[in-house]
Amino acid sequence: MKGKDRDKDRWLTKVRMPYEGTFSRMRKRTWYRGTMKNQFEGFLEALAFNFKRLVKIKTPPLEFKPLEE
């Protein structure tokens, strides 16, 4: 494209990048019929994903202590 705004594209890529990975790991299909059930399922999936990520982020480093004899 001749009039393509490359600076805008770079900015949009930086803004979207953290979220694209998150959504790519979530399921694309649902098991339920109806808007309320599907919204609730999406909410629970996002909650579970965030809890898993929180556990990985907030886990303290392992400390190895020598065995006392």
PQR file of N, CA, C, O and H, with PARSE charges and radii, in Angstrom:
ATOM      1  N   MET A   1       0.830  -1.181   0.000 -0.4000 1.5000
ATOM      2  CA  MET A   1       0.000   0.000   0.000 -0.0000 2.0000
ATOM      3  C   MET A   1       0.873   1.242   0.000  0.5500 1.7000
ATOM      4  O   MET A   1       1.864   1.315   0.727 -0.5500 1.4000
ATOM      5  N   LYS A   2       0.511   2.199  -0.801 -0.4000 1.5000
ATOM      6  CA  LYS A   2       1.316   3.408  -0.912 -0.0000 2.0000
ATOM      7  C   LYS A   2       1.168   4.301   0.313  0.5500 1.7000
ATOM      8  O   LYS A   2       2.164   4.833   0.804 -0.5500 1.4000
ATOM      9  H   LYS A   2      -0.294   2.139  -1.392  0.4000 1.0000
ATOM     10  N   GLY A   3      -0.046   4.476   0.816 -0.4000 1.5000
ATOM     11  CA  GLY A   3      -0.275   5.403   1.920 -0.0000 2.0000
ATOM     12  C   GLY A   3      -0.277   4.732   3.293  0.5500 1.7000
ATOM     13  O   GLY A   3      -0.908   5.227   4.226 -0.5500 1.4000
ATOM     14  H   GLY A   3      -0.855   4.043   0.417  0.4000 1.0000
ATOM     15  N   LYS A   4       0.418   3.620   3.414 -0.4000 1.5000
ATOM     16  CA  LYS A   4       0.396   2.865   4.664 -0.0000 2.0000
ATOM     17  C   LYS A   4       1.154   3.616   5.758  0.5500 1.7000
ATOM     18  O   LYS A   4       2.260   4.109   5.538 -0.5500 1.4000
ATOM     19  H   LYS A   4       0.930   3.217   2.656  0.4000 1.0000
ATOM     20  N   ASP A   5       0.546   3.694   6.931 -0.4000 1.5000
ATOM     21  CA  ASP A   5       1.152   4.389   8.062 -0.0000 2.0000
ATOM     22  C   ASP A   5       1.906   3.358   8.919  0.5500 1.7000
ATOM     23  O   ASP A   5       1.310   2.710   9.779 -0.5500 1.4000
ATOM     24  H   ASP A   5      -0.352   3.293   7.110  0.4000 1.0000
ATOM     25  N   ARG A   6       3.189   3.212   8.684 -0.4000 1.5000
ATOM     26  CA  ARG A   6       3.988   2.182   9.356 -0.0000 2.0000
ATOM     27  C   ARG A   6       4.177   2.487  10.849  0.5500 1.7000
ATOM     28  O   ARG A   6       4.257   1.565  11.661 -0.5500 1.4000
ATOM     29  H   ARG A   6       3.673   3.738   7.985  0.4000 1.0000
ATOM     30  N   ASP A   7       4.246   3.735  11.204 -0.4000 1.5000
ATOM     31  CA  ASP A   7       4.380   4.090  12.624 -0.0000 2.0000
ATOM     32  C   ASP A   7       3.136   3.671  13.410  0.5500 1.7000
ATOM     33  O   ASP A   7       3.238   3.168  14.529 -0.5500 1.4000
ATOM     34  H   ASP A   7       4.181   4.484  10.545  0.4000 1.0000
ATOM     35  N   LYS A   8       1.982   3.881  12.821 -0.4000 1.5000
ATOM     36  CA  LYS A   8       0.735   3.469  13.472 -0.0000 2.0000
ATOM     37  C   LYS A   8       0.684   1.943  13.613  0.5500 1.7000
ATOM     38  O   LYS A   8       0.252   1.432  14.646 -0.5500 1.4000
ATOM     39  H   LYS A   8       1.900   4.289  11.912  0.4000 1.0000
ATOM     40  N   ASP A   9       1.123   1.217  12.582 -0.4000 1.5000
ATOM     41  CA  ASP A   9       1.140  -0.236  12.638 -0.0000 2.0000
ATOM     42  C   ASP A   9       2.080  -0.742  13.730  0.5500 1.7000
ATOM     43  O   ASP A   9       1.742  -1.687  14.444 -0.5500 1.4000
ATOM     44  H   ASP A   9       1.474   1.633  11.743  0.4000 1.0000
ATOM     45  N   ARG A  10       3.244  -0.133  13.868 -0.4000 1.5000
ATOM     46  CA  ARG A  10       4.183  -0.528  14.934 -0.0000 2.0000
ATOM     47  C   ARG A  10       3.573  -0.271  16.309  0.5500 1.7000
ATOM     48  O   ARG A  10       3.702  -1.098  17.212 -0.5500 1.4000
ATOM     49  H   ARG A  10       3.519   0.634  13.288  0.4000 1.0000
ATOM     50  N   TRP A  11       2.919   0.858  16.465 -0.4000 1.5000
ATOM     51  CA  TRP A  11       2.295   1.186  17.746 -0.0000 2.0000
ATOM     52  C   TRP A  11       1.188   0.193  18.075  0.5500 1.7000
ATOM     53  O   TRP A  11       1.115  -0.299  19.201 -0.5500 1.4000
ATOM     54  H   TRP A  11       2.814   1.529  15.731  0.4000 1.0000
ATOM     55  N   LEU A  12       0.321  -0.111  17.101 -0.4000 1.5000
ATOM     56  CA  LEU A  12      -0.755  -1.061  17.324 -0.0000 2.0000
ATOM     57  C   LEU A  12      -0.210  -2.443  17.676  0.5500 1.7000
ATOM     58  O   LEU A  12      -0.779  -3.133  18.523 -0.5500 1.4000
ATOM     59  H   LEU A  12       0.381   0.288  16.186  0.4000 1.0000
ATOM     60  N   THR A  13       0.874  -2.852  17.043 -0.4000 1.5000
ATOM     61  CA  THR A  13       1.474  -4.143  17.343 -0.0000 2.0000
ATOM     62  C   THR A  13       1.957  -4.187  18.782  0.5500 1.7000
ATOM     63  O   THR A  13       1.757  -5.191  19.466 -0.5500 1.4000
ATOM     64  H   THR A  13       1.336  -2.292  16.355  0.4000 1.0000
ATOM     65  N   LYS A  14       2.581  -3.131  19.250 -0.4000 1.5000
ATOM     66  CA  LYS A  14       3.061  -3.086  20.635 -0.0000 2.0000
ATOM     67  C   LYS A  14       1.911  -3.111  21.630  0.5500 1.7000
ATOM     68  O   LYS A  14       2.034  -3.705  22.702 -0.5500 1.4000
ATOM     69  H   LYS A  14       2.743  -2.316  18.694  0.4000 1.0000
ATOM     70  N   VAL A  15       0.798  -2.477  21.290 -0.4000 1.5000
ATOM     71  CA  VAL A  15      -0.350  -2.439  22.188 -0.0000 2.0000
ATOM     72  C   VAL A  15      -1.046  -3.801  22.234  0.5500 1.7000
ATOM     73  O   VAL A  15      -1.447  -4.253  23.306 -0.5500 1.4000
ATOM     74  H   VAL A  15       0.698  -1.995  20.420  0.4000 1.0000
ATOM     75  N   ARG A  16      -1.191  -4.452  21.093 -0.4000 1.5000
ATOM     76  CA  ARG A  16      -1.936  -5.709  21.026 -0.0000 2.0000
ATOM     77  C   ARG A  16      -1.123  -6.928  21.438  0.5500 1.7000
ATOM     78  O   ARG A  16      -1.706  -7.944  21.815 -0.5500 1.4000
ATOM     79  H   ARG A  16      -0.866  -4.085  20.221  0.4000 1.0000
ATOM     80  N   MET A  17       0.191  -6.862  21.380 -0.4000 1.5000
ATOM     81  CA  MET A  17       1.040  -8.023  21.583 -0.0000 2.0000
ATOM     82  C   MET A  17       0.797  -8.752  22.905  0.5500 1.7000
ATOM     83  O   MET A  17       0.710  -9.980  22.875 -0.5500 1.4000
ATOM     84  H   MET A  17       0.665  -6.036  21.074  0.4000 1.0000
ATOM     85  N   PRO A  18       0.681  -8.089  24.073 -0.5600 1.5000
ATOM     86  CA  PRO A  18       0.478  -8.847  25.308  0.2800 2.0000
ATOM     87  C   PRO A  18      -0.847  -9.610  25.348  0.5500 1.7000
ATOM     88  O   PRO A  18      -0.942 -10.644  26.009 -0.5500 1.4000
ATOM     89  N   TYR A  19      -1.856  -9.118  24.658 -0.4000 1.5000
ATOM     90  CA  TYR A  19      -3.174  -9.744  24.708 -0.0000 2.0000
ATOM     91  C   TYR A  19      -3.347 -10.835  23.670  0.5500 1.7000
ATOM     92  O   TYR A  19      -4.115 -11.774  23.883 -0.5500 1.4000
ATOM     93  H   TYR A  19      -1.779  -8.278  24.121  0.4000 1.0000
ATOM     94  N   GLU A  20      -2.655 -10.730  22.559 -0.4000 1.5000
ATOM     95  CA  GLU A  20      -2.801 -11.718  21.496 -0.0000 2.0000
ATOM     96  C   GLU A  20      -2.385 -13.097  21.991  0.5500 1.7000
ATOM     97  O   GLU A  20      -3.046 -14.088  21.678 -0.5500 1.4000
ATOM     98  H   GLU A  20      -2.031  -9.967  22.386  0.4000 1.0000
ATOM     99  N   GLY A  21      -1.306 -13.178  22.752 -0.4000 1.5000
ATOM    100  CA  GLY A  21      -0.852 -14.468  23.263 -0.0000 2.0000
ATOM    101  C   GLY A  21      -1.853 -15.086  24.215  0.5500 1.7000
ATOM    102  O   GLY A  21      -2.057 -16.300  24.211 -0.5500 1.4000
ATOM    103  H   GLY A  21      -0.770 -12.373  23.007  0.4000 1.0000
ATOM    104  N   THR A  22      -2.476 -14.255  25.028 -0.4000 1.5000
ATOM    105  CA  THR A  22      -3.465 -14.749  25.984 -0.0000 2.0000
ATOM    106  C   THR A  22      -4.663 -15.339  25.260  0.5500 1.7000
ATOM    107  O   THR A  22      -5.099 -16.442  25.590 -0.5500 1.4000
ATOM    108  H   THR A  22      -2.310 -13.269  25.031  0.4000 1.0000
ATOM    109  N   PHE A  23      -5.198 -14.633  24.291 -0.4000 1.5000
ATOM    110  CA  PHE A  23      -6.373 -15.118  23.578 -0.0000 2.0000
ATOM    111  C   PHE A  23      -6.058 -16.316  22.699  0.5500 1.7000
ATOM    112  O   PHE A  23      -6.941 -17.131  22.433 -0.5500 1.4000
ATOM    113  H   PHE A  23      -4.844 -13.737  24.023  0.4000 1.0000
ATOM    114  N   SER A  24      -4.822 -16.439  22.244 -0.4000 1.5000
ATOM    115  CA  SER A  24      -4.487 -17.577  21.393 -0.0000 2.0000
ATOM    116  C   SER A  24      -4.472 -18.873  22.196  0.5500 1.7000
ATOM    117  O   SER A  24      -4.630 -19.947  21.616 -0.5500 1.4000
ATOM    118  H   SER A  24      -4.105 -15.776  22.460  0.4000 1.0000
ATOM    119  N   ARG A  25      -4.286 -18.806  23.512 -0.4000 1.5000
ATOM    120  CA  ARG A  25      -4.258 -20.012  24.344 -0.0000 2.0000
ATOM    121  C   ARG A  25      -5.640 -20.451  24.798  0.5500 1.7000
ATOM    122  O   ARG A  25      -5.793 -21.559  25.311 -0.5500 1.4000
ATOM    123  H   ARG A  25      -4.157 -17.933  23.983  0.4000 1.0000
ATOM    124  N   MET A  26      -6.636 -19.620  24.623 -0.4000 1.5000
ATOM    125  CA  MET A  26      -7.986 -19.958  25.063 -0.0000 2.0000
ATOM    126  C   MET A  26      -8.710 -20.746  23.971  0.5500 1.7000
ATOM    127  O   MET A  26      -8.371 -20.659  22.790 -0.5500 1.4000
ATOM    128  H   MET A  26      -6.512 -18.719  24.206  0.4000 1.0000
ATOM    129  N   ARG A  27      -9.709 -21.512  24.391 -0.4000 1.5000
ATOM    130  CA  ARG A  27     -10.492 -22.288  23.429 -0.0000 2.0000
ATOM    131  C   ARG A  27     -11.304 -21.364  22.529  0.5500 1.7000
ATOM    132  O   ARG A  27     -11.714 -20.277  22.937 -0.5500 1.4000
ATOM    133  H   ARG A  27      -9.985 -21.583  25.350  0.4000 1.0000
ATOM    134  N   LYS A  28     -11.523 -21.806  21.320 -0.4000 1.5000
ATOM    135  CA  LYS A  28     -12.257 -20.988  20.356 -0.0000 2.0000
ATOM    136  C   LYS A  28     -13.742 -21.361  20.291  0.5500 1.7000
ATOM    137  O   LYS A  28     -14.564 -20.555  19.854 -0.5500 1.4000
ATOM    138  H   LYS A  28     -11.189 -22.689  20.988  0.4000 1.0000
ATOM    139  N   ARG A  29     -14.089 -22.576  20.721 -0.4000 1.5000
ATOM    140  CA  ARG A  29     -15.467 -23.042  20.624 -0.0000 2.0000
ATOM    141  C   ARG A  29     -16.064 -23.178  22.018  0.5500 1.7000
ATOM    142  O   ARG A  29     -15.349 -23.291  23.013 -0.5500 1.4000
ATOM    143  H   ARG A  29     -13.422 -23.231  21.076  0.4000 1.0000
ATOM    144  N   THR A  30     -17.381 -23.164  22.063 -0.4000 1.5000
ATOM    145  CA  THR A  30     -18.071 -23.320  23.337 -0.0000 2.0000
ATOM    146  C   THR A  30     -18.979 -24.533  23.287  0.5500 1.7000
ATOM    147  O   THR A  30     -19.324 -25.027  22.214 -0.5500 1.4000
ATOM    148  H   THR A  30     -17.962 -23.072  21.254  0.4000 1.0000
ATOM    149  N   TRP A  31     -19.356 -25.000  24.456 -0.4000 1.5000
ATOM    150  CA  TRP A  31     -20.203 -26.181  24.561 -0.0000 2.0000
ATOM    151  C   TRP A  31     -21.676 -25.813  24.713  0.5500 1.7000
ATOM    152  O   TRP A  31     -22.549 -26.664  24.540 -0.5500 1.4000
ATOM    153  H   TRP A  31     -19.076 -24.598  25.327  0.4000 1.0000
ATOM    154  N   TYR A  32     -21.953 -24.577  25.029 -0.4000 1.5000
ATOM    155  CA  TYR A  32     -23.299 -24.211  25.433 -0.0000 2.0000
ATOM    156  C   TYR A  32     -24.030 -23.418  24.365  0.5500 1.7000
ATOM    157  O   TYR A  32     -23.418 -22.857  23.456 -0.5500 1.4000
ATOM    158  H   TYR A  32     -21.244 -23.886  25.170  0.4000 1.0000
ATOM    159  N   ARG A  33     -25.359 -23.383  24.492 -0.4000 1.5000
ATOM    160  CA  ARG A  33     -26.185 -22.534  23.647 -0.0000 2.0000
ATOM    161  C   ARG A  33     -26.710 -21.410  24.512  0.5500 1.7000
ATOM    162  O   ARG A  33     -27.133 -21.634  25.646 -0.5500 1.4000
ATOM    163  H   ARG A  33     -25.856 -23.840  25.230  0.4000 1.0000
ATOM    164  N   GLY A  34     -26.685 -20.221  23.989 -0.4000 1.5000
ATOM    165  CA  GLY A  34     -27.184 -19.077  24.733 -0.0000 2.0000
ATOM    166  C   GLY A  34     -26.060 -18.141  25.131  0.5500 1.7000
ATOM    167  O   GLY A  34     -24.949 -18.571  25.441 -0.5500 1.4000
ATOM    168  H   GLY A  34     -26.341 -20.039  23.067  0.4000 1.0000
ATOM    169  N   THR A  35     -26.363 -16.879  25.115 -0.4000 1.5000
ATOM    170  CA  THR A  35     -25.361 -15.852  25.383 -0.0000 2.0000
ATOM    171  C   THR A  35     -24.873 -15.877  26.819  0.5500 1.7000
ATOM    172  O   THR A  35     -23.671 -15.780  27.064 -0.5500 1.4000
ATOM    173  H   THR A  35     -27.265 -16.529  24.863  0.4000 1.0000
ATOM    174  N   MET A  36     -25.785 -16.005  27.772 -0.4000 1.5000
ATOM    175  CA  MET A  36     -25.393 -15.957  29.185 -0.0000 2.0000
ATOM    176  C   MET A  36     -24.451 -17.101  29.550  0.5500 1.7000
ATOM    177  O   MET A  36     -23.456 -16.888  30.243 -0.5500 1.4000
ATOM    178  H   MET A  36     -26.762 -16.084  27.574  0.4000 1.0000
ATOM    179  N   LYS A  37     -24.754 -18.294  29.096 -0.4000 1.5000
ATOM    180  CA  LYS A  37     -23.918 -19.452  29.414 -0.0000 2.0000
ATOM    181  C   LYS A  37     -22.542 -19.313  28.779  0.5500 1.7000
ATOM    182  O   LYS A  37     -21.535 -19.647  29.404 -0.5500 1.4000
ATOM    183  H   LYS A  37     -25.562 -18.467  28.534  0.4000 1.0000
ATOM    184  N   ASN A  38     -22.488 -18.826  27.550 -0.4000 1.5000
ATOM    185  CA  ASN A  38     -21.204 -18.660  26.873 -0.0000 2.0000
ATOM    186  C   ASN A  38     -20.373 -17.558  27.517  0.5500 1.7000
ATOM    187  O   ASN A  38     -19.156 -17.694  27.638 -0.5500 1.4000
ATOM    188  H   ASN A  38     -23.306 -18.554  27.043  0.4000 1.0000
ATOM    189  N   GLN A  39     -21.011 -16.471  27.930 -0.4000 1.5000
ATOM    190  CA  GLN A  39     -20.273 -15.416  28.617 -0.0000 2.0000
ATOM    191  C   GLN A  39     -19.717 -15.922  29.943  0.5500 1.7000
ATOM    192  O   GLN A  39     -18.585 -15.603  30.310 -0.5500 1.4000
ATOM    193  H   GLN A  39     -22.000 -16.361  27.832  0.4000 1.0000
ATOM    194  N   PHE A  40     -20.511 -16.710  30.658 -0.4000 1.5000
ATOM    195  CA  PHE A  40     -20.065 -17.256  31.931 -0.0000 2.0000
ATOM    196  C   PHE A  40     -18.896 -18.213  31.722  0.5500 1.7000
ATOM    197  O   PHE A  40     -17.940 -18.197  32.497 -0.5500 1.4000
ATOM    198  H   PHE A  40     -21.430 -16.969  30.360  0.4000 1.0000
ATOM    199  N   GLU A  41     -18.961 -19.049  30.679 -0.4000 1.5000
ATOM    200  CA  GLU A  41     -17.859 -19.965  30.389 -0.0000 2.0000
ATOM    201  C   GLU A  41     -16.586 -19.183  30.047  0.5500 1.7000
ATOM    202  O   GLU A  41     -15.502 -19.528  30.518 -0.5500 1.4000
ATOM    203  H   GLU A  41     -19.737 -19.062  30.049  0.4000 1.0000
ATOM    204  N   GLY A  42     -16.713 -18.147  29.240 -0.4000 1.5000
ATOM    205  CA  GLY A  42     -15.547 -17.326  28.896 -0.0000 2.0000
ATOM    206  C   GLY A  42     -14.958 -16.654  30.123  0.5500 1.7000
ATOM    207  O   GLY A  42     -13.738 -16.566  30.261 -0.5500 1.4000
ATOM    208  H   GLY A  42     -17.593 -17.867  28.858  0.4000 1.0000
ATOM    209  N   PHE A  43     -15.820 -16.179  31.015 -0.4000 1.5000
ATOM    210  CA  PHE A  43     -15.358 -15.556  32.251 -0.0000 2.0000
ATOM    211  C   PHE A  43     -14.579 -16.559  33.104  0.5500 1.7000
ATOM    212  O   PHE A  43     -13.516 -16.232  33.632 -0.5500 1.4000
ATOM    213  H   PHE A  43     -16.811 -16.250  30.903  0.4000 1.0000
ATOM    214  N   LEU A  44     -15.105 -17.773  33.238 -0.4000 1.5000
ATOM    215  CA  LEU A  44     -14.423 -18.782  34.051 -0.0000 2.0000
ATOM    216  C   LEU A  44     -13.099 -19.218  33.415  0.5500 1.7000
ATOM    217  O   LEU A  44     -12.119 -19.455  34.122 -0.5500 1.4000
ATOM    218  H   LEU A  44     -15.969 -18.038  32.809  0.4000 1.0000
ATOM    219  N   GLU A  45     -13.069 -19.323  32.101 -0.4000 1.5000
ATOM    220  CA  GLU A  45     -11.813 -19.663  31.428 -0.0000 2.0000
ATOM    221  C   GLU A  45     -10.764 -18.584  31.655  0.5500 1.7000
ATOM    222  O   GLU A  45      -9.608 -18.889  31.948 -0.5500 1.4000
ATOM    223  H   GLU A  45     -13.865 -19.131  31.527  0.4000 1.0000
ATOM    224  N   ALA A  46     -11.161 -17.334  31.522 -0.4000 1.5000
ATOM    225  CA  ALA A  46     -10.224 -16.230  31.748 -0.0000 2.0000
ATOM    226  C   ALA A  46      -9.759 -16.203  33.200  0.5500 1.7000
ATOM    227  O   ALA A  46      -8.589 -15.934  33.472 -0.5500 1.4000
ATOM    228  H   ALA A  46     -12.100 -17.085  31.284  0.4000 1.0000
ATOM    229  N   LEU A  47     -10.661 -16.478  34.124 -0.4000 1.5000
ATOM    230  CA  LEU A  47     -10.305 -16.516  35.543 -0.0000 2.0000
ATOM    231  C   LEU A  47      -9.297 -17.625  35.823  0.5500 1.7000
ATOM    232  O   LEU A  47      -8.309 -17.410  36.525 -0.5500 1.4000
ATOM    233  H   LEU A  47     -11.611 -16.697  33.903  0.4000 1.0000
ATOM    234  N   ALA A  48      -9.545 -18.803  35.276 -0.4000 1.5000
ATOM    235  CA  ALA A  48      -8.621 -19.926  35.472 -0.0000 2.0000
ATOM    236  C   ALA A  48      -7.258 -19.621  34.852  0.5500 1.7000
ATOM    237  O   ALA A  48      -6.222 -19.919  35.445 -0.5500 1.4000
ATOM    238  H   ALA A  48     -10.348 -18.978  34.705  0.4000 1.0000
ATOM    239  N   PHE A  49      -7.262 -19.031  33.664 -0.4000 1.5000
ATOM    240  CA  PHE A  49      -5.998 -18.686  33.002 -0.0000 2.0000
ATOM    241  C   PHE A  49      -5.214 -17.684  33.848  0.5500 1.7000
ATOM    242  O   PHE A  49      -3.999 -17.813  33.995 -0.5500 1.4000
ATOM    243  H   PHE A  49      -8.104 -18.789  33.182  0.4000 1.0000
ATOM    244  N   ASN A  50      -5.902 -16.688  34.403 -0.4000 1.5000
ATOM    245  CA  ASN A  50      -5.223 -15.679  35.211 -0.0000 2.0000
ATOM    246  C   ASN A  50      -4.693 -16.266  36.521  0.5500 1.7000
ATOM    247  O   ASN A  50      -3.619 -15.879  36.982 -0.5500 1.4000
ATOM    248  H   ASN A  50      -6.890 -16.582  34.283  0.4000 1.0000
ATOM    249  N   PHE A  51      -5.441 -17.198  37.123 -0.4000 1.5000
ATOM    250  CA  PHE A  51      -4.946 -17.842  38.337 -0.0000 2.0000
ATOM    251  C   PHE A  51      -3.692 -18.664  38.056  0.5500 1.7000
ATOM    252  O   PHE A  51      -2.743 -18.636  38.839 -0.5500 1.4000
ATOM    253  H   PHE A  51      -6.313 -17.513  36.748  0.4000 1.0000
ATOM    254  N   LYS A  52      -3.684 -19.393  36.946 -0.4000 1.5000
ATOM    255  CA  LYS A  52      -2.502 -20.172  36.577 -0.0000 2.0000
ATOM    256  C   LYS A  52      -1.299 -19.244  36.370  0.5500 1.7000
ATOM    257  O   LYS A  52      -0.192 -19.531  36.826 -0.5500 1.4000
ATOM    258  H   LYS A  52      -4.455 -19.416  36.309  0.4000 1.0000
ATOM    259  N   ARG A  53      -1.533 -18.145  35.685 -0.4000 1.5000
ATOM    260  CA  ARG A  53      -0.449 -17.194  35.425 -0.0000 2.0000
ATOM    261  C   ARG A  53       0.027 -16.545  36.717  0.5500 1.7000
ATOM    262  O   ARG A  53       1.225 -16.322  36.892 -0.5500 1.4000
ATOM    263  H   ARG A  53      -2.432 -17.912  35.314  0.4000 1.0000
ATOM    264  N   LEU A  54      -0.904 -16.239  37.629 -0.4000 1.5000
ATOM    265  CA  LEU A  54      -0.552 -15.628  38.898 -0.0000 2.0000
ATOM    266  C   LEU A  54       0.321 -16.554  39.728  0.5500 1.7000
ATOM    267  O   LEU A  54       1.270 -16.108  40.372 -0.5500 1.4000
ATOM    268  H   LEU A  54      -1.877 -16.420  37.486  0.4000 1.0000
ATOM    269  N   VAL A  55       0.003 -17.840  39.714 -0.4000 1.5000
ATOM    270  CA  VAL A  55       0.801 -18.811  40.464 -0.0000 2.0000
ATOM    271  C   VAL A  55       2.216 -18.850  39.914  0.5500 1.7000
ATOM    272  O   VAL A  55       3.174 -18.923  40.684 -0.5500 1.4000
ATOM    273  H   VAL A  55      -0.768 -18.202  39.190  0.4000 1.0000
ATOM    274  N   LYS A  56       2.365 -18.803  38.603 -0.4000 1.5000
ATOM    275  CA  LYS A  56       3.689 -18.835  38.000 -0.0000 2.0000
ATOM    276  C   LYS A  56       4.464 -17.557  38.310  0.5500 1.7000
ATOM    277  O   LYS A  56       5.670 -17.608  38.551 -0.5500 1.4000
ATOM    278  H   LYS A  56       1.587 -18.744  37.978  0.4000 1.0000
ATOM    279  N   ILE A  57       3.783 -16.418  38.305 -0.4000 1.5000
ATOM    280  CA  ILE A  57       4.458 -15.142  38.524 -0.0000 2.0000
ATOM    281  C   ILE A  57       4.837 -14.956  39.987  0.5500 1.7000
ATOM    282  O   ILE A  57       5.949 -14.515  40.278 -0.5500 1.4000
ATOM    283  H   ILE A  57       2.803 -16.377  38.109  0.4000 1.0000
ATOM    284  N   LYS A  58       3.937 -15.283  40.919 -0.4000 1.5000
ATOM    285  CA  LYS A  58       4.130 -14.999  42.328 -0.0000 2.0000
ATOM    286  C   LYS A  58       4.834 -16.109  43.108  0.5500 1.7000
ATOM    287  O   LYS A  58       4.992 -15.989  44.323 -0.5500 1.4000
ATOM    288  H   LYS A  58       3.034 -15.642  40.683  0.4000 1.0000
ATOM    289  N   THR A  59       5.253 -17.170  42.453 -0.4000 1.5000
ATOM    290  CA  THR A  59       5.910 -18.253  43.157 -0.0000 2.0000
ATOM    291  C   THR A  59       7.286 -17.784  43.633  0.5500 1.7000
ATOM    292  O   THR A  59       8.089 -17.309  42.830 -0.5500 1.4000
ATOM    293  H   THR A  59       5.124 -17.267  41.466  0.4000 1.0000
ATOM    294  N   PRO A  60       7.561 -17.913  44.931 -0.5600 1.5000
ATOM    295  CA  PRO A  60       8.884 -17.500  45.422  0.2800 2.0000
ATOM    296  C   PRO A  60       9.947 -18.460  44.909  0.5500 1.7000
ATOM    297  O   PRO A  60       9.655 -19.624  44.634 -0.5500 1.4000
ATOM    298  N   PRO A  61      11.169 -17.982  44.780 -0.5600 1.5000
ATOM    299  CA  PRO A  61      12.234 -18.867  44.294  0.2800 2.0000
ATOM    300  C   PRO A  61      12.489 -19.998  45.291  0.5500 1.7000
ATOM    301  O   PRO A  61      12.300 -19.839  46.497 -0.5500 1.4000
ATOM    302  N   LEU A  62      12.911 -21.113  44.773 -0.4000 1.5000
ATOM    303  CA  LEU A  62      13.195 -22.267  45.618 -0.0000 2.0000
ATOM    304  C   LEU A  62      14.494 -22.047  46.385  0.5500 1.7000
ATOM    305  O   LEU A  62      15.484 -21.564  45.836 -0.5500 1.4000
ATOM    306  H   LEU A  62      13.064 -21.243  43.793  0.4000 1.0000
ATOM    307  N   GLU A  63      14.468 -22.406  47.648 -0.4000 1.5000
ATOM    308  CA  GLU A  63      15.677 -22.328  48.466 -0.0000 2.0000
ATOM    309  C   GLU A  63      16.084 -23.734  48.854  0.5500 1.7000
ATOM    310  O   GLU A  63      15.279 -24.494  49.392 -0.5500 1.4000
ATOM    311  H   GLU A  63      13.664 -22.798  48.094  0.4000 1.0000
ATOM    312  N   PHE A  64      17.318 -24.078  48.584 -0.4000 1.5000
ATOM    313  CA  PHE A  64      17.820 -25.390  48.939 -0.0000 2.0000
ATOM    314  C   PHE A  64      18.662 -25.244  50.193  0.5500 1.7000
ATOM    315  O   PHE A  64      19.664 -24.530  50.205 -0.5500 1.4000
ATOM    316  H   PHE A  64      17.972 -23.461  48.146  0.4000 1.0000
ATOM    317  N   LYS A  65      18.241 -25.932  51.249 -0.4000 1.5000
ATOM    318  CA  LYS A  65      18.974 -25.898  52.499 -0.0000 2.0000
ATOM    319  C   LYS A  65      19.679 -27.230  52.690  0.5500 1.7000
ATOM    320  O   LYS A  65      19.109 -28.283  52.405 -0.5500 1.4000
ATOM    321  H   LYS A  65      17.426 -26.512  51.239  0.4000 1.0000
ATOM    322  N   PRO A  66      20.901 -27.190  53.167 -0.5600 1.5000
ATOM    323  CA  PRO A  66      21.602 -28.453  53.375  0.2800 2.0000
ATOM    324  C   PRO A  66      20.943 -29.249  54.512  0.5500 1.7000
ATOM    325  O   PRO A  66      20.438 -28.681  55.480 -0.5500 1.4000
ATOM    326  N   LEU A  67      20.963 -30.545  54.369 -0.4000 1.5000
ATOM    327  CA  LEU A  67      20.401 -31.405  55.407 -0.0000 2.0000
ATOM    328  C   LEU A  67      21.305 -31.398  56.628  0.5500 1.7000
ATOM    329  O   LEU A  67      22.522 -31.544  56.518 -0.5500 1.4000
ATOM    330  H   LEU A  67      21.374 -31.007  53.582  0.4000 1.0000
ATOM    331  N   GLU A  68      20.704 -31.228  57.769 -0.4000 1.5000
ATOM    332  CA  GLU A  68      21.482 -31.237  59.012 -0.0000 2.0000
ATOM    333  C   GLU A  68      21.548 -32.667  59.524  0.5500 1.7000
ATOM    334  O   GLU A  68      20.533 -33.356  59.617 -0.5500 1.4000
ATOM    335  H   GLU A  68      19.715 -31.109  57.858  0.4000 1.0000
ATOM    336  N   GLU A  69      22.755 -33.100  59.855 -0.4000 1.5000
ATOM    337  CA  GLU A  69      22.933 -34.460  60.376 -0.0000 2.0000
ATOM    338  C   GLU A  69      23.370 -34.429  61.794  0.5500 1.7000
ATOM    339  O   GLU A  69      23.571 -35.480  62.401 -0.5500 1.4000
ATOM    340  H   GLU A  69      23.580 -32.539  59.779  0.4000 1.0000
TER
END
